[in-house]
Amino acid sequence: MQLGVNLGYWGLGLTAEDQLAIVKEAERLDYSVVWTAEAYGSDAATVLGWLAGQTSKIGLGSAIFQIPARSAAMTAMTAATIDQISDGRFRLGLGTSGPQVSEGWHGVRFGKQLLLRTREYVDVVRKALARERLEYHGESIDLPLPNGPGKALKLTIGTVQDEVPIYIAAIGPNNVKLVGEIADGWLPMFFSPEHIGEFTPLLEEGAAKSGRSLDNFDIAPSVNTLIADDIESARDVMRPFIGLYIGGMGSKDKNFYNELVKRYGFEEAAEKVQDLYLTGHKDEACAAIPAELIDLVCLAGTRDVVKERMRAFKDAGVGTLSVTPVTFTRDERLEQLRVVAAIRDEI
């Protein structure tokens, strides 16, 4: 099992110098990849391009590029550019984001994105990166547009890698099947090693549909991490993030993260957290998150506790465990990376 580090969103708390120090330390410690994210603040591509010129061996991944934010051709252009700048170190992570961001920020209807649009989007990205002329007539993407001056063009630059690996963020059952069918890796959120048995058949079903093997498929969850002597304090640090997602990331009727933890067996808690969060009682919502749920989806607690949890992730078939140190200073995050790397070497 390799390690990755997820920087999350740029510009929230740490300076550019701080973030670069974290990435360079991760590279020194043989972390395999650094991921960056985007929502409605910093974009991921700019950060990755900046990091590409200041690193030499660590992989650079988007977790994720938002599908509603870019045309498939634009994503292919960006992927090829970063792959060239980094000398073949780019991993393309894609996701639909949620309906609030898609429709409220990008002005793109969410509707069929989860399956149809994602499938066609990846088809076009792969076609473009292979430097084929872009002629594609699907339900959500039509290239070139009919009855106009457009022509079938092809990407003028190539990639260093023969194929840029494509990862997809997904948590719903049908979307996980799609990941197994069309992607090279999976970026799950709130991943539970104990529930891998619910996801493996979905990935295998998708792979079987496209007639391929999952032998080199990479399960690459990002996991909030805090190694500390006081496990209760470590859990409390995780509560606001989990509360935001299962309580407030979406509406009462459509919250993918809330649905996920219900499938993990926390139906009553998920309902309570969401009700409290959506009525403005955020502190109470976070306090209502069960310790068992935090322990399931985070790396929080003493070094021995985290070591056992990392072993569980490895045993579940995780290929790249990407940690997000939940601390407030650069030095604290650097120390977390060092301890996690030492644990990796022990297991």
MOUR-V625896 format. One record per residue. N is the residue number from 1. RES is the residue in three letters. D_LAST is the distance of its C-alpha to the last C-alpha in Angstrom with 1 decimal. Layout:
<<N	RES	D_LAST> <N	RES	D_LAST>>
This chain:
<<1	MET	9.2> <2	GLN	11.3> <3	LEU	12.3> <4	GLY	15.9> <5	VAL	18.2> <6	ASN	21.2> <7	LEU	24.2> <8	GLY	26.2> <9	TYR	29.9> <10	TRP	31.5> <11	GLY	33.9> <12	LEU	32.7> <13	GLY	32.3> <14	LEU	31.0> <15	THR	33.1> <16	ALA	32.6> <17	GLU	31.9> <18	ASP	29.1> <19	GLN	27.5> <20	LEU	27.8> <21	ALA	26.1> <22	ILE	23.1> <23	VAL	23.0> <24	LYS	23.5> <25	GLU	20.7> <26	ALA	18.3> <27	GLU	19.7> <28	ARG	19.3> <29	LEU	15.5> <30	ASP	15.2> <31	TYR	15.1> <32	SER	16.6> <33	VAL	19.3> <34	VAL	21.3> <35	TRP	23.2> <36	THR	26.6> <37	ALA	28.6> <38	GLU	32.3> <39	ALA	34.4> <40	TYR	37.9> <41	GLY	37.3> <42	SER	35.5> <43	ASP	35.0> <44	ALA	31.8> <45	ALA	33.5> <46	THR	35.1> <47	VAL	31.9> <48	LEU	30.1> <49	GLY	33.1> <50	TRP	33.1> <51	LEU	29.5> <52	ALA	30.0> <53	GLY	32.5> <54	GLN	30.4> <55	THR	27.1> <56	SER	26.5> <57	LYS	23.3> <58	ILE	21.4> <59	GLY	22.3> <60	LEU	24.8> <61	GLY	24.9> <62	SER	27.4> <63	ALA	26.1> <64	ILE	28.8> <65	PHE	32.2> <66	GLN	34.6> <67	ILE	36.6> <68	PRO	39.7> <69	ALA	39.8> <70	ARG	40.3> <71	SER	42.0> <72	ALA	39.9> <73	ALA	41.7> <74	MET	40.9> <75	THR	37.2> <76	ALA	37.4> <77	MET	39.3> <78	THR	36.7> <79	ALA	33.8> <80	ALA	35.6> <81	THR	36.5> <82	ILE	33.0> <83	ASP	31.7> <84	GLN	34.5> <85	ILE	34.0> <86	SER	30.3> <87	ASP	30.9> <88	GLY	29.1> <89	ARG	26.1> <90	PHE	27.2> <91	ARG	25.7> <92	LEU	28.4> <93	GLY	27.4> <94	LEU	30.4> <95	GLY	31.4> <96	THR	34.7> <97	SER	34.1> <98	GLY	36.1> <99	PRO	39.9> <100	GLN	40.6> <101	VAL	39.3> <102	SER	40.6> <103	GLU	44.0> <104	GLY	44.4> <105	TRP	43.1> <106	HIS	43.4> <107	GLY	46.3> <108	VAL	44.8> <109	ARG	45.3> <110	PHE	42.1> <111	GLY	43.5> <112	LYS	42.2> <113	GLN	39.5> <114	LEU	36.6> <115	LEU	37.3> <116	LEU	40.4> <117	ARG	40.1> <118	THR	36.4> <119	ARG	37.0> <120	GLU	40.0> <121	TYR	38.4> <122	VAL	35.6> <123	ASP	38.2> <124	VAL	40.2> <125	VAL	37.3> <126	ARG	36.3> <127	LYS	39.9> <128	ALA	40.5> <129	LEU	37.4> <130	ALA	38.7> <131	ARG	41.9> <132	GLU	44.0> <133	ARG	47.1> <134	LEU	46.4> <135	GLU	48.4> <136	TYR	46.9> <137	HIS	48.9> <138	GLY	46.8> <139	GLU	47.4> <140	SER	45.7> <141	ILE	45.9> <142	ASP	49.1> <143	LEU	49.3> <144	PRO	51.8> <145	LEU	53.7> <146	PRO	56.8> <147	ASN	60.3> <148	GLY	59.4> <149	PRO	59.1> <150	GLY	55.3> <151	LYS	54.2> <152	ALA	51.1> <153	LEU	49.3> <154	LYS	46.2> <155	LEU	43.6> <156	THR	45.0> <157	ILE	41.7> <158	GLY	38.8> <159	THR	35.1> <160	VAL	33.1> <161	GLN	30.6> <162	ASP	32.2> <163	GLU	31.0> <164	VAL	29.5> <165	PRO	26.8> <166	ILE	27.9> <167	TYR	25.8> <168	ILE	27.5> <169	ALA	26.9> <170	ALA	27.9> <171	ILE	27.5> <172	GLY	30.6> <173	PRO	30.7> <174	ASN	33.3> <175	ASN	31.6> <176	VAL	28.2> <177	LYS	30.3> <178	LEU	31.8> <179	VAL	28.4> <180	GLY	27.6> <181	GLU	31.0> <182	ILE	31.4> <183	ALA	28.2> <184	ASP	25.3> <185	GLY	22.9> <186	TRP	22.8> <187	LEU	22.5> <188	PRO	22.4> <189	MET	23.0> <190	PHE	22.1> <191	PHE	19.7> <192	SER	18.6> <193	PRO	15.9> <194	GLU	18.1> <195	HIS	21.0> <196	ILE	19.7> <197	GLY	22.1> <198	GLU	24.9> <199	PHE	24.0> <200	THR	23.0> <201	PRO	26.6> <202	LEU	28.1> <203	LEU	26.1> <204	GLU	27.1> <205	GLU	30.7> <206	GLY	30.9> <207	ALA	29.6> <208	ALA	32.0> <209	LYS	34.9> <210	SER	34.4> <211	GLY	33.8> <212	ARG	30.4> <213	SER	27.0> <214	LEU	23.7> <215	ASP	21.8> <216	ASN	21.1> <217	PHE	21.3> <218	ASP	18.9> <219	ILE	18.0> <220	ALA	17.6> <221	PRO	18.0> <222	SER	18.8> <223	VAL	17.6> <224	ASN	19.3> <225	THR	17.2> <226	LEU	18.2> <227	ILE	16.3> <228	ALA	19.2> <229	ASP	20.4> <230	ASP	22.8> <231	ILE	21.3> <232	GLU	24.8> <233	SER	25.4> <234	ALA	22.2> <235	ARG	23.3> <236	ASP	26.8> <237	VAL	25.8> <238	MET	24.5> <239	ARG	27.7> <240	PRO	30.1> <241	PHE	28.0> <242	ILE	27.4> <243	GLY	31.1> <244	LEU	32.4> <245	TYR	30.8> <246	ILE	31.5> <247	GLY	34.7> <248	GLY	36.3> <249	MET	34.9> <250	GLY	37.7> <251	SER	40.7> <252	LYS	41.1> <253	ASP	41.5> <254	LYS	38.9> <255	ASN	35.5> <256	PHE	32.7> <257	TYR	30.0> <258	ASN	32.1> <259	GLU	32.5> <260	LEU	28.7> <261	VAL	28.0> <262	LYS	31.0> <263	ARG	29.4> <264	TYR	26.4> <265	GLY	29.0> <266	PHE	30.0> <267	GLU	33.5> <268	GLU	35.4> <269	ALA	33.2> <270	ALA	33.2> <271	GLU	37.0> <272	LYS	37.4> <273	VAL	35.2> <274	GLN	37.0> <275	ASP	40.4> <276	LEU	39.9> <277	TYR	38.5> <278	LEU	41.3> <279	THR	43.9> <280	GLY	42.8> <281	HIS	41.1> <282	LYS	37.8> <283	ASP	36.7> <284	GLU	37.5> <285	ALA	35.6> <286	CYS	32.4> <287	ALA	32.9> <288	ALA	33.2> <289	ILE	29.7> <290	PRO	28.0> <291	ALA	25.0> <292	GLU	23.4> <293	LEU	23.8> <294	ILE	22.3> <295	ASP	19.2> <296	LEU	19.0> <297	VAL	19.2> <298	CYS	17.9> <299	LEU	15.1> <300	ALA	17.4> <301	GLY	17.3> <302	THR	15.9> <303	ARG	12.6> <304	ASP	11.5> <305	VAL	13.0> <306	VAL	11.3> <307	LYS	7.8> <308	GLU	9.0> <309	ARG	10.7> <310	MET	8.1> <311	ARG	6.5> <312	ALA	10.3> <313	PHE	11.0> <314	LYS	8.8> <315	ASP	10.5> <316	ALA	13.7> <317	GLY	13.8> <318	VAL	13.4> <319	GLY	13.6> <320	THR	14.1> <321	LEU	13.0> <322	SER	15.8> <323	VAL	16.0> <324	THR	19.5> <325	PRO	19.6> <326	VAL	22.5> <327	THR	24.1> <328	PHE	27.6> <329	THR	27.6> <330	ARG	26.2> <331	ASP	24.9> <332	GLU	23.0> <333	ARG	21.4> <334	LEU	20.5> <335	GLU	18.8> <336	GLN	16.8> <337	LEU	15.6> <338	ARG	14.7> <339	VAL	12.7> <340	VAL	10.8> <341	ALA	10.2> <342	ALA	9.1> <343	ILE	6.5> <344	ARG	5.4> <345	ASP	5.7> <346	GLU	3.8> <347	ILE	0.0>>
